[in-house]
Amino acid sequence: MVEQNTARGIGLMIATTFIFAMQDGISRHLAETYNVYMALMVRFWFFALFVSVVAARAPGGIRRATRSALPWVQVIRSAVLIVEVIVMVQGFVYLGLVESHAVFACYPLLVAALSGPVLGEKVGWRRIVAIGIGFVGVLIILQPGFGVFSPYALIPLVSALLFALYSLLTRYVGRVDPASVSFFYTGVVGAVIVTLAGIWHWMPMSAPDWGWMAVLCVSASLGHFLLIKAYEIAEASAIQPFAYLQLVFASGLGIVVFDETLKPNVALGAAVVVGAGVFTLWRTRRAARA
């Protein structure tokens, strides 16, 4: 059983959200120029190579990395992730980083809400209220009937649901499998699945974009490893509030690099969501002390 450390889990989650936000910006650039399946295929090829090298150098080698107590859950979890990434990158193309992440921000709420019935983690009524308030913040961002709330908004919404499922499954397998096993399955299974689609969409890539692709590959590998480690050492409901920071990081990148606009309702809604998340964390830590 892995020793639980909530403070370290929070630090890992913050680092993960920053890395994910930066790689989302690179993914948007590449997806606007090249086929999304091809770009993700190259990314997961590197990811699979990286996890294989890490597994080979670890005690027990590749055989230990494939030895999961829940192998089919690992495969399903990895498949859910690659589908989520494909869906979300499409959202970047149609909506941009700011609006896509404004909708995607509901995924931590979904994880926190479902961590009780799915994982058996205790979620008190105060945290349930905070989660509800967070959803109000998402509605403020969406402005039902206006702006971002369009058929395209369903793209990051579906992505949020898929990533919430991936997060819960990661936490679930983390109870019996070490992070190294989950890391290996994520890279190898993801590479196999995306190759089945991406190999038919190969396009030549410019030298500068190969450089961006290299940065994307490295950041993706690091980000997923940190995420897996975070769920391994801390309860999902405790660290999920800090996942909201990805909205802040990605929005800043969208405004500075891609000349997107931060609308007042997005800023207000994000403040409500982050406030709800901070309160959820505070209640979690207080309950733990009690």
C-alpha positions in Angstrom: 0.0 0.0 0.0 1.4 3.4 -1.0 1.8 5.9 1.8 -0.7 8.8 1.4 0.6 12.4 1.3 -2.0 15.0 0.5 0.4 18.0 0.4 2.7 16.3 -2.1 -0.3 15.2 -4.1 -1.4 18.8 -4.4 2.0 19.9 -5.5 2.1 17.2 -8.2 -1.4 18.2 -9.4 -0.4 21.9 -9.7 2.7 20.9 -11.8 0.5 18.6 -13.9 -2.0 21.3 -14.7 0.7 23.7 -15.8 2.3 21.1 -18.1 -1.0 20.1 -19.5 -1.9 23.7 -20.3 1.4 24.3 -22.1 1.0 21.2 -24.2 -2.5 22.1 -25.0 -1.2 25.3 -26.7 1.3 23.2 -28.7 -1.5 20.7 -29.6 -3.7 23.6 -30.9 -0.9 24.9 -33.1 -0.1 21.5 -34.6 -3.8 20.5 -35.0 -4.5 23.7 -36.9 -1.7 22.8 -39.4 -1.7 19.0 -39.5 -4.1 16.1 -39.1 -4.9 15.7 -35.4 -4.6 11.9 -35.5 -1.1 12.1 -37.1 0.1 14.6 -34.5 -1.2 12.5 -31.6 0.2 9.3 -33.1 3.7 10.8 -33.1 3.3 12.0 -29.6 2.2 8.6 -28.3 4.9 6.8 -30.2 7.4 8.8 -28.2 5.4 8.3 -25.1 5.4 4.5 -25.6 9.1 4.5 -26.2 9.7 6.6 -23.1 7.6 4.4 -20.8 9.2 1.3 -22.3 12.7 2.6 -21.5 11.7 3.6 -18.0 10.2 0.2 -17.4 13.2 -1.7 -18.8 15.5 0.2 -16.4 13.3 -0.4 -13.4 13.6 -3.5 -11.1 11.8 -6.3 -12.8 12.0 -4.8 -16.2 9.2 -4.9 -18.8 7.6 -8.0 -17.3 7.0 -6.1 -14.0 5.5 -3.1 -15.8 3.0 -5.4 -17.5 2.0 -7.2 -14.3 -1.2 -5.5 -13.3 -3.7 -6.8 -10.8 -6.4 -5.2 -13.1 -5.0 -5.5 -16.6 -8.4 -4.9 -18.4 -9.1 -1.9 -16.3 -5.7 -0.6 -17.3 -6.4 -1.1 -21.0 -9.9 0.5 -20.7 -8.4 3.5 -18.8 -5.7 4.0 -21.4 -8.2 3.8 -24.3 -10.4 6.3 -22.6 -7.5 8.7 -22.3 -6.5 8.6 -26.0 -10.1 9.2 -27.0 -10.4 12.1 -24.6 -7.2 13.7 -26.0 -8.5 13.4 -29.6 -11.8 15.0 -28.6 -10.3 17.8 -26.7 -7.8 18.8 -29.3 -10.7 19.1 -31.7 -12.2 21.5 -29.2 -9.1 23.7 -29.3 -9.5 24.0 -33.1 -13.2 25.0 -33.0 -13.4 27.0 -29.7 -9.8 28.0 -28.8 -8.0 27.4 -25.5 -10.0 29.8 -23.3 -13.5 28.7 -24.2 -12.5 25.0 -24.4 -11.0 25.0 -21.0 -13.9 27.0 -19.6 -16.2 24.1 -20.5 -13.6 21.5 -19.6 -13.3 23.0 -16.1 -16.3 20.9 -15.1 -14.2 17.7 -15.1 -12.8 18.1 -11.6 -16.3 18.6 -10.3 -17.3 15.4 -11.9 -14.4 13.6 -10.3 -15.0 15.0 -6.9 -18.7 14.3 -7.1 -18.2 10.7 -8.3 -15.3 9.8 -6.0 -17.8 8.8 -3.4 -20.1 6.4 -5.3 -17.4 5.1 -7.6 -14.3 4.9 -5.3 -16.0 4.8 -1.9 -14.3 7.9 -0.7 -16.2 9.9 1.9 -17.7 13.2 0.5 -19.6 15.2 3.1 -22.5 17.5 2.5 -20.5 20.6 2.7 -18.2 19.4 -0.1 -21.3 18.4 -2.1 -22.6 22.0 -1.7 -19.2 23.3 -2.8 -19.3 21.1 -5.9 -22.8 22.4 -6.7 -21.5 26.0 -6.4 -18.7 25.1 -8.7 -21.2 23.9 -11.3 -22.9 27.3 -11.0 -19.6 28.8 -11.9 -19.4 26.6 -15.0 -22.9 27.8 -16.0 -21.7 31.4 -15.6 -18.9 30.6 -18.0 -21.2 28.8 -20.4 -23.9 31.4 -20.4 -26.6 29.0 -21.6 -28.2 30.3 -24.8 -25.3 32.7 -25.4 -21.6 32.8 -26.7 -19.7 29.6 -25.9 -22.8 27.5 -25.3 -23.1 26.1 -28.8 -23.0 22.7 -30.4 -19.2 23.0 -30.4 -19.3 23.3 -26.6 -20.3 19.7 -26.5 -16.8 18.8 -27.7 -14.9 19.8 -24.5 -18.0 18.7 -22.4 -17.6 15.2 -23.7 -13.9 15.5 -23.2 -14.4 16.5 -19.6 -16.6 13.4 -19.0 -14.0 11.1 -20.5 -11.2 12.7 -18.5 -13.2 12.4 -15.3 -13.6 8.7 -16.1 -9.9 8.3 -16.8 -9.1 10.1 -13.5 -11.4 7.8 -11.5 -10.0 4.7 -13.1 -6.5 5.9 -12.5 -7.2 6.3 -8.8 -8.9 2.9 -8.8 -6.0 1.0 -10.3 -3.6 3.0 -8.2 -4.9 1.2 -5.1 -3.4 -2.1 -6.3 -0.9 -1.2 -9.1 2.2 1.1 -8.7 2.4 4.2 -10.8 5.0 2.5 -13.1 2.5 0.0 -14.2 -0.2 2.6 -15.0 2.4 4.7 -16.7 3.4 1.8 -19.0 -0.1 0.9 -19.9 -1.0 4.5 -20.7 1.8 4.9 -23.2 1.8 1.5 -24.9 -2.0 1.0 -25.2 -2.5 4.6 -26.2 0.1 4.3 -28.9 -1.5 1.2 -30.3 -5.0 2.7 -30.4 -4.0 6.0 -32.0 -1.8 4.4 -34.6 -4.7 2.4 -35.9 -6.3 5.8 -36.9 -3.3 8.0 -37.4 -1.2 5.9 -39.7 -3.7 6.6 -42.6 -3.3 10.4 -42.1 0.4 10.9 -42.4 1.5 14.4 -43.5 5.0 16.0 -43.9 5.9 18.3 -41.1 8.2 21.4 -41.2 11.5 21.4 -39.2 10.2 24.0 -36.6 7.1 22.0 -36.0 9.1 18.9 -35.4 10.7 20.9 -32.7 7.3 21.7 -31.2 6.4 18.1 -31.6 9.5 17.1 -29.5 8.5 19.5 -26.8 4.9 18.1 -26.8 6.2 14.6 -26.6 8.4 15.3 -23.6 5.8 17.4 -21.7 3.0 14.8 -22.3 5.1 12.0 -20.8 6.1 14.1 -17.8 2.5 15.4 -17.2 0.9 12.0 -17.3 3.5 10.5 -14.9 2.9 13.3 -12.4 -0.8 12.9 -12.7 -0.6 9.1 -12.0 1.7 9.8 -9.0 -0.7 12.4 -7.6 -3.6 10.0 -7.7 -1.4 7.3 -6.2 -0.6 9.2 -3.0 -3.7 11.4 -2.4 -7.4 11.1 -2.5 -9.1 12.3 -5.7 -11.5 14.6 -3.8 -8.6 16.2 -2.0 -6.4 17.2 -5.0 -9.0 17.8 -7.7 -9.7 21.4 -6.6 -6.2 22.3 -7.8 -6.9 20.9 -11.3 -8.9 24.1 -11.9 -5.6 25.9 -12.3 -5.4 24.4 -15.8 -8.1 26.8 -16.8 -6.0 29.7 -15.5 -2.8 28.6 -17.2 -4.5 27.7 -20.5 -6.5 30.9 -20.6 -3.3 32.9 -20.0 -1.6 31.1 -22.9 -4.6 31.6 -25.2 -4.7 35.3 -24.5 -0.9 36.0 -24.8 0.0 33.6 -27.6 -3.2 33.0 -29.6 -4.8 36.5 -29.2 -7.9 35.1 -27.6 -10.2 37.2 -25.4 -11.1 36.6 -21.7 -14.7 37.5 -21.4 -16.1 38.9 -18.1 -18.4 35.9 -17.6 -15.4 33.5 -18.1 -13.4 35.4 -15.5 -16.3 35.5 -13.0 -17.2 31.8 -13.5 -13.6 30.8 -13.1 -13.4 32.7 -9.8 -16.5 30.8 -8.6 -15.2 27.5 -9.6 -11.8 28.0 -8.0 -13.4 29.3 -4.8 -15.6 26.2 -4.6 -12.5 24.1 -5.1 -10.5 25.8 -2.4 -13.4 25.4 0.0 -13.6 21.7 -0.9 -9.9 21.3 -0.1 -10.3 23.1 3.2 -13.2 20.8 4.2 -11.2 17.8 3.2 -8.2 18.7 5.3 -10.4 19.7 8.3 -12.2 16.4 8.2 -8.9 14.6 8.0 -7.6 16.4 11.1 -10.9 15.7 12.9 
